[in-house]
Every structure is written in C-alpha cells, then in structure tokens.
Amino acid sequence: MPTTTLIVFALVLFVALLLVLVSGLVLVGLAYVTHRHPRLEKPLGVAGSFAGVFVAAVAVLVAVVALAAQ
C-alpha cells in the first residue's frame, strides 16, 4: 500500500474514534438533561433518537472507509 493510503486510513480511524467518544458524551449528556427535567422529553426517547443518528453516522463512516480501501 502507498504511504498516502496508510495516512488516510489512520486519519479515518482517528476520526472514527473521536466520533465514538464525542457521541458517547453527547448521549450521556442528553440522558442526564432529560432525566433532570422530565417534562422536556422521556430520557429513553431522546437517547434512542440520538443513538439512531449515531448508527447512521457510523454506517456512513464505514462506507467511506470501504470505498477508500479499494
């Protein structure tokens, strides 16, 4: 593999790690806020909605990595 391909792959993995960490923090924050203020929304509903968006973002990231690896 050329060096540039390895660098791109490493950057994509780094971005994926950051995406997972930040998304986890946001998910915990949303669950905490909705738990402290239950009239805003049910905690599991908000967390579930965010989890769906997170799964979609990860799917897009995996597709980009699969295309870049070709």
N, C-alpha and C positions, 0 to 999 in steps of 0.2 A: 504494500500500500504506500502511496506517496505520503510525504510528511504533511502536506496540507490537509489530506483526508483525515489523518490522525488528529490533527489540531481541531478540525471542525467537529469530529466525533467527541473529543474531550470537552469542547465548549458546549455541545448539545447535552452531554451528560451532566455538566456543571449546572446548566440552566434547568435541567430536569430536577436536580437535587434542590436547587433554590425554589423551584415551583412547588415541590412537595413540602418543604419547610414552611414557606410563606402561606401556602394554602392550609396547612395544618393549624398554624397560628390564627388565621382568619376564621377557620371553622370553630376553634375553641372560643375565640372572642365572640362570635355570633351566638354560640350556645350560652355563654355566660351572660351576655347582654339580654337575651330573650328570657333567660331564667330569672334574672333580677327584675325584669319588667315584663311580666307575663301578658300584659294587655297588648303589647306590641305584636306578638305572634307566638305560636306554640314553638318551644325550643326545637323539637324534633323536626318540625316542618321547615324551619329556616335552615337547620343543619342539613336536612335531606336535600333541599333545593341547592344549597351550595355544593354538596357532595356530587350532585348530578352535573353541575357545571365543571367541577374539578375533574370528573371522569371524562367528560368531553374534551377538556384541555389536554389531559394526558393522552387520550386517543389521537388527537391531532399531533402531539409531540412524537408519539411512536410512529405515526405515518411519515412525518418529516425525516426521522432517523432512518426508517426503512428505505425511503427514496434516496437519502444521501449515501447509504451504504452500497447502493447499486453501482 
